[in-house]
Amino acid sequence: MRESVNPPSLPTPAGYSQVVRVSGGITIYIAGQVAWDEDGNLVGATDFEAQTRQVFHNLAAALAVFDAALSDLVRIGIYVVDHDSSKLQTIRLVRDEFFGDITPPASTLLGVEGLAVPDLMIEVDAIAFVED
């Protein structure tokens, strides 16, 4: 069972849920996904939008291994190098393309100094939940 809630005592966010509760089922933990294609090549070396799109594509591919989908996500963590408001708008645009009308997961966005490898601009880790 999954229940997403935006309590009336907290502001209603755009694109994510304040609280998600799950019970039963299987939890899937996904390591941080970056803008590498299936051959390990960096996609969009200087293009934040291209990197963001590849990251969400990789996230969907990771979920598919266990017959899960983006709609099964209960939490995502987004890490952005040199974060500013224009990057937030790009993340929202791409995220909405991938999420469509699904109930959004809980989400955290952090600006970071750098990621594991130079030229990476964004990384997303996640937790998903599927019924048994």
N, C-alpha and C positions, 0 to 999 in steps of 0.2 A: 504494500500500500504506500502511496506517495501523496502527501498533502503539502501544497504550497500556499503560504499565507503572507499577506501584507497587513500586519496588525494596524488597527485604526490609531494607535498611539505612536506609530512611526510614519514618516512620509512614504507615499506610494512611489516607488522608483520606476524609471522607464527602462525596460529591457532586462530586468532581473527581479527575483523574489527576495524579500527580506528574510523569510524563514522557510525551510523545507524540512518536513519530517517524513522518514521512511521506516517501515517495519516489515519483517519477513523478507524473503527474496535474497538476491545476491548483490553485493556491492563490488563495483569495479573501480580500481584506482588507476588513473592514467598519468604517466610521467609527463613532464613538461614537453609540449610539442612545439617545434620551431619550424622555420621555413625551408626545410630540406625536402627535396622530392624523393621518390622511391630509390633513386640511385645515390642519394647523399649529396646532391648538388644544391647549393643555395639558390632559392627562387627570389628574385627581386632584390638584388644586392643593395640597391639604393632606393628602393620603392617600398615604403611602409605599407601601402594598401596591398600590393602583391604579396608581401610577406604575411600580412594578416590573413589574406584569403587562403594561402597555402597552409598556414597553421590550423585554420578551421577545417580545411580539407583533411589534413593529417589526423585531427581529432576524430572526425567522422570515420576515417579508415581504422583507427585504433579501436573504436567502439564496435565496428563491424566484425572484428575478430570473434567477439562473443555474441554475435547476432543482436547487438544493441545499436541504438541510434542516438542522435543528438537529443531527441525528446526524452531519453532516459537519464540525461544529466541532472544531478541534484546540486552540484557546486562546480564553479570554475574559478580559477585564480589566473589573472592576467598580469603579466609583468612586461613593462614597456620601458625601453631605454630612452632617456631624455624626454619624458612624457610632457605633453602640453595639450591644450584643449583641442587643437586640430586633430591630434591623434585619437582622442576620445571620439570625435565625430566619425572618423574613419572606422574605428573599432565597432561603433554602433551600426554603421551602414553595413559592414561585412557580416557582423553577427546576425543582424536582422535578415540578411539574405539567406544565411544558413539555417537559422532557427524558425523563420516563417511565423506561423501562428501557434507554435508550441508554448506551453507554460515555461517561462524562463527559469533557469536554475538560480540559486543563490550565487552571488558573484563578488569578487574582490579585485580591484585594479590597483596595482602598485607601480609607481615610477621607480626605476632602478638605475644605477650607474652603468651597469653593463651586464651582459649575459655570458655564458660559458665560452663562446667563440666570438671574436670580432665580426662585425657586419650583421650579426643577428640583432633585430630591433624589437621583437616581440616573442614571448613564450606563453603558452597557456597549459596549465595542468588542470585535471578534472577528476570528479568523482561521479560515477553513474550508479544507478540502481535498477535492477530488472527483477521481475517476478520470477519465482521458482517455476 
